[in-house]
């Protein structure tokens, strides 16, 4: 397909990703991530929070 459009493979893939990103619905993407990657909904323990803040120098 890239050759038929007169593009390099890199340019073709970049264009494909940009087009796909524009058509994505944020709500659907968030719903999918919550269902398939629930670790983002888990809160840090106090120890983890302290360690993270310490690593940032807060």
VEXVEX-153349 format. One record per residue: x, y, z of N, C-alpha, C, O in turn; residue in three letters; residue number from 1. Coordinates in steps of 0.001 Angstrom, whole numbers, plus 524288, in hexadecimal, padded with zeros to 5 digits. Example, Ala and Ser with C-alpha at 12.3 -4.5 7.8 and 13.67 -1.06 7.14 Angstrom:
2
<atom n_px="83386" n_py="7E9C6" n_pz="81E78" ca_px="8300C" ca_py="7EE6C" ca_pz="81E78" c_px="83390" c_py="7F31C" c_pz="81E78" o_px="8379C" o_py="7F309" o_pz="82111" type="ala" seq="1"/>
<atom n_px="83232" n_py="7F736" n_pz="81BA8" ca_px="83566" ca_py="7FBDC" ca_pz="81BE4" c_px="83264" c_py="8001E" c_pz="81EBE" o_px="83461" o_py="80472" o_pz="81F67" type="ser" seq="2"/>
% end
This chain:
58
<atom n_px="8032A" n_py="7FB56" n_pz="80000" ca_px="80000" ca_py="80000" ca_pz="80000" c_px="80357" c_py="804EC" c_pz="80000" o_px="80222" o_py="808B0" o_pz="7FD43" type="unk" seq="1"/>
<atom n_px="80783" n_py="804E7" n_pz="8030D" ca_px="80AD8" ca_py="8098D" ca_pz="80356" c_px="80D0C" c_py="80AE0" c_pz="7FDFA" o_px="80D2B" o_py="80F6D" o_pz="7FC6E" type="unk" seq="2"/>
<atom n_px="80EC6" n_py="806EE" n_pz="7FB31" ca_px="81111" ca_py="807CE" ca_pz="7F605" c_px="80CF5" c_py="809EB" c_pz="7F245" o_px="80E13" o_py="80D6B" o_pz="7EF2C" type="unk" seq="3"/>
<atom n_px="80839" n_py="807D0" n_pz="7F289" ca_px="8041D" ca_py="8099E" ca_pz="7EEFA" c_px="8029B" c_py="80F4B" c_pz="7F006" o_px="800AE" o_py="811F9" o_pz="7EC86" type="unk" seq="4"/>
<atom n_px="8037B" n_py="81125" n_pz="7F4D7" ca_px="8026A" ca_py="8169F" ca_pz="7F620" c_px="80737" c_py="81A0B" c_pz="7F55D" o_px="806FE" o_py="81EC5" o_pz="7F639" type="unk" seq="5"/>
<atom n_px="80B8C" n_py="817AD" n_pz="7F3C1" ca_px="81054" ca_py="81AA1" ca_pz="7F2D1" c_px="812EA" c_py="81C95" c_pz="7F7C9" o_px="8156A" o_py="820B1" o_pz="7F7C8" type="unk" seq="6"/>
<atom n_px="81253" n_py="819A5" n_pz="7FC07" ca_px="81491" ca_py="81B31" ca_pz="8010E" c_px="8186C" c_py="81714" c_pz="802EA" o_px="81837" o_py="81289" o_pz="8015B" type="unk" seq="7"/>
<atom n_px="81BEE" n_py="818D0" n_pz="8064A" ca_px="81F57" ca_py="8150C" ca_pz="808DA" c_px="81C12" c_py="81233" c_pz="80CF0" o_px="817F2" o_py="8141B" o_pz="80E83" type="unk" seq="8"/>
<atom n_px="81DDF" n_py="80DB9" n_pz="80EA1" ca_px="81B0B" ca_py="80AB8" ca_pz="8128D" c_px="81A78" c_py="80DDC" c_pz="81795" o_px="8165C" o_py="80DC1" o_pz="81A14" type="unk" seq="9"/>
<atom n_px="81E97" n_py="810A4" n_pz="8190C" ca_px="81E77" ca_py="813D3" ca_pz="81DD3" c_px="81A35" c_py="817F9" c_pz="81D73" o_px="81719" o_py="8188D" o_pz="82112" type="unk" seq="10"/>
<atom n_px="81A04" n_py="81AD5" n_pz="8192C" ca_px="81614" ca_py="81EEB" ca_pz="81876" c_px="8109A" c_py="81C93" c_pz="8185B" o_px="80CEE" o_py="81EDA" o_pz="81A78" type="unk" seq="11"/>
<atom n_px="81012" n_py="8180F" n_pz="815EB" ca_px="80B04" ca_py="81570" ca_pz="815A5" c_px="80919" c_py="813F1" c_pz="81B16" o_px="8048E" o_py="814D8" o_pz="81C61" type="unk" seq="12"/>
<atom n_px="80C85" n_py="811AA" n_pz="81E47" ca_px="80B12" ca_py="8100D" ca_pz="82393" c_px="809C7" c_py="814CE" c_pz="826EB" o_px="805FB" o_py="814B8" o_pz="829DE" type="unk" seq="13"/>
<atom n_px="80CE7" n_py="818F9" n_pz="8267F" ca_px="80BD1" ca_py="81DBF" ca_pz="82976" c_px="80673" c_py="81FEA" c_pz="82812" o_px="80372" o_py="82160" o_pz="82B87" type="unk" seq="14"/>
<atom n_px="80541" n_py="8201F" n_pz="82310" ca_px="80037" ca_py="82217" ca_pz="8214B" c_px="7FBC8" c_py="81E9C" c_pz="8233F" o_px="7F7AF" o_py="8208E" o_pz="824D6" type="unk" seq="15"/>
<atom n_px="7FC97" n_py="8198E" n_pz="82321" ca_px="7F8AF" ca_py="815DA" ca_pz="82502" c_px="7F799" c_py="816AC" c_pz="82AD0" o_px="7F315" o_py="816AC" o_pz="82C74" type="unk" seq="16"/>
<atom n_px="7FBB5" n_py="81760" n_pz="82DE9" ca_px="7FB13" ca_py="8183A" ca_pz="8338B" c_px="7F858" c_py="81D67" c_pz="834B3" o_px="7F504" o_py="81DAB" o_pz="83829" type="unk" seq="17"/>
<atom n_px="7F9B6" n_py="82177" n_pz="831DB" ca_px="7F738" ca_py="82695" ca_pz="8329A" c_px="7F169" c_py="82641" c_pz="83155" o_px="7EE2A" o_py="82841" o_pz="83442" type="unk" seq="18"/>
<atom n_px="7F01E" n_py="823C4" n_pz="82D05" ca_px="7EAA6" ca_py="8232B" ca_pz="82B7A" c_px="7E7A1" c_py="8200B" c_pz="82F84" o_px="7E342" o_py="82177" o_pz="830EE" type="unk" seq="19"/>
<atom n_px="7E9ED" n_py="81BD2" n_pz="8315D" ca_px="7E757" ca_py="81886" ca_pz="83546" c_px="7E683" c_py="81B87" c_pz="83A5B" o_px="7E263" o_py="81B0C" o_pz="83CC7" type="unk" seq="20"/>
<atom n_px="7EA57" n_py="81E98" n_pz="83C00" ca_px="7E9E6" ca_py="821A0" ca_pz="840D6" c_px="7E588" c_py="825AD" c_pz="8406F" o_px="7E2DD" o_py="826C0" o_pz="8444A" type="unk" seq="21"/>
<atom n_px="7E4CC" n_py="827E6" n_pz="83BDB" ca_px="7E0B7" ca_py="82BD7" ca_pz="83B27" c_px="7DB43" c_py="82976" c_pz="83B70" o_px="7D78F" o_py="82C1A" o_pz="83D00" type="unk" seq="22"/>
<atom n_px="7DABA" n_py="8248A" n_pz="839F3" ca_px="7D596" ca_py="82211" ca_pz="839D7" c_px="7D42F" c_py="81F5D" c_pz="83EF8" o_px="7CFC2" o_py="81D99" o_pz="83FA2" type="unk" seq="23"/>
<atom n_px="7D7DE" n_py="81F05" n_pz="84291" ca_px="7D6CD" ca_py="81C68" ca_pz="84788" c_px="7D34A" c_py="81FC4" c_pz="84AF4" o_px="7D3CF" o_py="8248C" o_pz="84B15" type="unk" seq="24"/>
<atom n_px="7CFC6" n_py="81D42" n_pz="84DAC" ca_px="7CC57" ca_py="81FDA" ca_pz="85160" c_px="7CEC8" c_py="81F35" c_pz="856C8" o_px="7CFB0" o_py="81AD0" o_pz="85884" type="unk" seq="25"/>
<atom n_px="7CFD8" n_py="82386" n_pz="8596F" ca_px="7D26D" ca_py="8234E" ca_pz="85E85" c_px="7CF54" c_py="82025" c_pz="86283" o_px="7D19F" o_py="81D53" o_pz="865A9" type="unk" seq="26"/>
<atom n_px="7CA27" n_py="82095" n_pz="86268" ca_px="7C6F2" ca_py="81DB4" ca_pz="86627" c_px="7C759" c_py="817D5" c_pz="86541" o_px="7C7C6" o_py="814D3" o_pz="868FB" type="unk" seq="27"/>
<atom n_px="7C737" n_py="81637" n_pz="86059" ca_px="7C7BA" ca_py="810A5" ca_pz="85F23" c_px="7CD1C" c_py="80EA4" c_pz="860A1" o_px="7CDA1" o_py="80A55" o_pz="862B3" type="unk" seq="28"/>
<atom n_px="7D117" n_py="811C0" n_pz="85F95" ca_px="7D66A" ca_py="8103D" ca_pz="860EE" c_px="7D703" c_py="80FB3" c_pz="866D5" o_px="7D952" o_py="80BEB" o_pz="868B2" type="unk" seq="29"/>
<atom n_px="7D4EF" n_py="8137A" n_pz="869CC" ca_px="7D53D" ca_py="81345" ca_pz="86F83" c_px="7D258" c_py="80E75" c_pz="8718F" o_px="7D455" o_py="80BB5" o_pz="874F8" type="unk" seq="30"/>
<atom n_px="7CDB2" n_py="80D6E" n_pz="86F83" ca_px="7CAA5" ca_py="808E3" ca_pz="87124" c_px="7CDB7" c_py="803DD" c_pz="8701D" o_px="7CDE2" o_py="80062" o_pz="8736E" type="unk" seq="31"/>
<atom n_px="7D01B" n_py="80381" n_pz="86B93" ca_px="7D337" ca_py="7FEE1" ca_pz="86A3D" c_px="7D7D4" c_py="7FE43" c_pz="86DF9" o_px="7D8EA" o_py="7F9F3" o_pz="86FCC" type="unk" seq="32"/>
<atom n_px="7DA88" n_py="8028B" n_pz="86F1B" ca_px="7DF0D" ca_py="8023A" ca_pz="87299" c_px="7DD75" c_py="800B6" c_pz="87821" o_px="7E035" o_py="7FDB2" o_pz="87AAD" type="unk" seq="33"/>
<atom n_px="7D913" n_py="802BF" n_pz="87A06" ca_px="7D73E" ca_py="8015F" ca_pz="87F44" c_px="7D5E9" c_py="7FB92" c_pz="87F89" o_px="7D6F0" o_py="7F901" o_pz="88378" type="unk" seq="34"/>
<atom n_px="7D39D" n_py="7F983" n_pz="87B54" ca_px="7D227" ca_py="7F3FE" ca_pz="87B3E" c_px="7D6DB" c_py="7F066" c_pz="87AA1" o_px="7D6FD" o_py="7EC2B" o_pz="87CEB" type="unk" seq="35"/>
<atom n_px="7DAAA" n_py="7F206" n_pz="87799" ca_px="7DF0B" ca_py="7EE85" ca_pz="87661" c_px="7E3FB" c_py="7EFA2" c_pz="8796F" o_px="7E753" o_py="7EC36" o_pz="879EA" type="unk" seq="36"/>
<atom n_px="7E486" n_py="7F45F" n_pz="87B87" ca_px="7E940" ca_py="7F5DB" ca_pz="87E72" c_px="7E7AC" c_py="7F87B" c_pz="88395" o_px="7E8BE" o_py="7FD1B" o_pz="88455" type="unk" seq="37"/>
<atom n_px="7E528" n_py="7F59C" n_pz="8871B" ca_px="7E307" ca_py="7F7FF" ca_pz="88BDE" c_px="7E720" c_py="7F9F2" c_pz="88FB7" o_px="7E5C3" o_py="7FC8E" o_pz="89385" type="unk" seq="38"/>
<atom n_px="7EC1A" n_py="7F8C1" n_pz="88ED6" ca_px="7F01C" ca_py="7FA6F" ca_pz="89291" c_px="7F062" c_py="8005B" c_pz="89313" o_px="7F263" o_py="80256" o_pz="896F8" type="unk" seq="39"/>
<atom n_px="7EE72" n_py="80329" n_pz="88F4A" ca_px="7EE63" ca_py="808D7" ca_pz="88F9B" c_px="7EA6A" c_py="80AEA" c_pz="8937C" o_px="7EA9B" o_py="80F7E" o_pz="894F2" type="unk" seq="40"/>
<atom n_px="7E6D4" n_py="8079B" n_pz="89529" ca_px="7E2D0" ca_py="8092D" ca_pz="898E2" c_px="7E441" c_py="807C5" c_pz="89E81" o_px="7E134" o_py="808BD" o_pz="8A218" type="unk" seq="41"/>
<atom n_px="7E8DD" n_py="80580" n_pz="89F4A" ca_px="7EA8F" ca_py="803E9" ca_pz="8A47C" c_px="7EDBA" c_py="80859" c_pz="8A6E5" o_px="7F171" o_py="80A4C" o_pz="8A48B" type="unk" seq="42"/>
<atom n_px="7EC34" n_py="809E7" n_pz="8AB9A" ca_px="7EEEE" ca_py="80E2A" ca_pz="8AE40" c_px="7F40F" c_py="80C49" c_pz="8B097" o_px="7F4AD" o_py="807AF" o_pz="8B1D6" type="unk" seq="43"/>
<atom n_px="7F7B0" n_py="80FDE" n_pz="8B129" ca_px="7FCB2" ca_py="80EB0" ca_pz="8B39C" c_px="7FBFA" c_py="80E0F" c_pz="8B975" o_px="7F89C" o_py="81088" o_pz="8BBD7" type="unk" seq="44"/>
<atom n_px="7FF2D" n_py="80ABA" n_pz="8BBB5" ca_px="7FF4D" ca_py="80A77" ca_pz="8C165" c_px="80245" c_py="80F44" c_pz="8C356" o_px="804DF" o_py="811EE" o_pz="8C04B" type="unk" seq="45"/>
<atom n_px="801DF" n_py="81058" n_pz="8C866" ca_px="804AE" ca_py="814D7" ca_pz="8CA95" c_px="80A8B" c_py="8144C" c_pz="8C9BB" o_px="80D35" o_py="81824" o_pz="8C89D" type="unk" seq="46"/>
<atom n_px="80C8E" n_py="80F8B" n_pz="8CA41" ca_px="8122B" ca_py="80E91" ca_pz="8C984" c_px="813BF" c_py="80FAA" c_pz="8C3DD" o_px="817B7" o_py="81232" o_pz="8C2E4" type="unk" seq="47"/>
<atom n_px="81099" n_py="80DBB" n_pz="8C01B" ca_px="811C1" ca_py="80EAC" ca_pz="8BA95" c_px="81198" c_py="81485" c_pz="8B958" o_px="814D8" o_py="8167E" o_pz="8B667" type="unk" seq="48"/>
<atom n_px="80DD2" n_py="8173C" n_pz="8BB98" ca_px="80D5F" ca_py="81CDD" ca_pz="8BAB8" c_px="81229" c_py="81FB1" c_pz="8BCDE" o_px="81457" o_py="8231E" o_pz="8BA49" type="unk" seq="49"/>
<atom n_px="813C6" n_py="81E44" n_pz="8C18E" ca_px="81866" ca_py="820AF" ca_pz="8C3EC" c_px="81D41" c_py="81FAF" c_pz="8C09E" o_px="82058" o_py="8233F" o_pz="8BFAE" type="unk" seq="50"/>
<atom n_px="81DEB" n_py="81AD2" n_pz="8BEDA" ca_px="82272" ca_py="81976" ca_pz="8BBA1" c_px="82276" c_py="81C90" c_pz="8B686" o_px="8268B" o_py="81E6F" o_pz="8B4CF" type="unk" seq="51"/>
<atom n_px="81DE8" n_py="81D16" n_pz="8B424" ca_px="81D7A" ca_py="81FF6" ca_pz="8AF3E" c_px="81EC8" c_py="825B6" c_pz="8B00B" o_px="821C7" o_py="827FE" o_pz="8AD0D" type="unk" seq="52"/>
<atom n_px="81C85" n_py="82808" n_pz="8B417" ca_px="81D95" ca_py="82D88" ca_pz="8B532" c_px="82355" c_py="82E5D" c_pz="8B684" o_px="825A8" o_py="8324A" o_pz="8B500" type="unk" seq="53"/>
<atom n_px="82591" n_py="82AB2" n_pz="8B950" ca_px="82B21" ca_py="82B12" ca_pz="8BAAF" c_px="82E7F" c_py="82AEB" c_pz="8B5C0" o_px="83256" o_py="82DC8" o_pz="8B551" type="unk" seq="54"/>
<atom n_px="82D07" n_py="8278C" n_pz="8B208" ca_px="8300E" ca_py="82721" ca_pz="8AD2C" c_px="82FC5" c_py="82C2C" c_pz="8A9FB" o_px="83354" o_py="82D5D" o_pz="8A6F9" type="unk" seq="55"/>
<atom n_px="82B85" n_py="82F20" n_pz="8AAA6" ca_px="82AEA" ca_py="8341A" ca_pz="8A7E6" c_px="82D2A" c_py="838AB" c_pz="8AAF4" o_px="82D82" o_py="83D08" o_pz="8A8F6" type="unk" seq="56"/>
<atom n_px="82EAE" n_py="837A6" n_pz="8AFC6" ca_px="830DD" ca_py="83BC7" ca_pz="8B305" c_px="82CC1" c_py="83F55" c_pz="8B562" o_px="82DCE" o_py="843E1" o_pz="8B68A" type="unk" seq="57"/>
<atom n_px="8281E" n_py="83D45" n_pz="8B616" ca_px="823CA" ca_py="84060" ca_pz="8B849" c_px="823CC" c_py="83FE2" c_pz="8BE31" o_px="8207C" o_py="8422E" o_pz="8C0CE" type="unk" seq="58"/>
% end
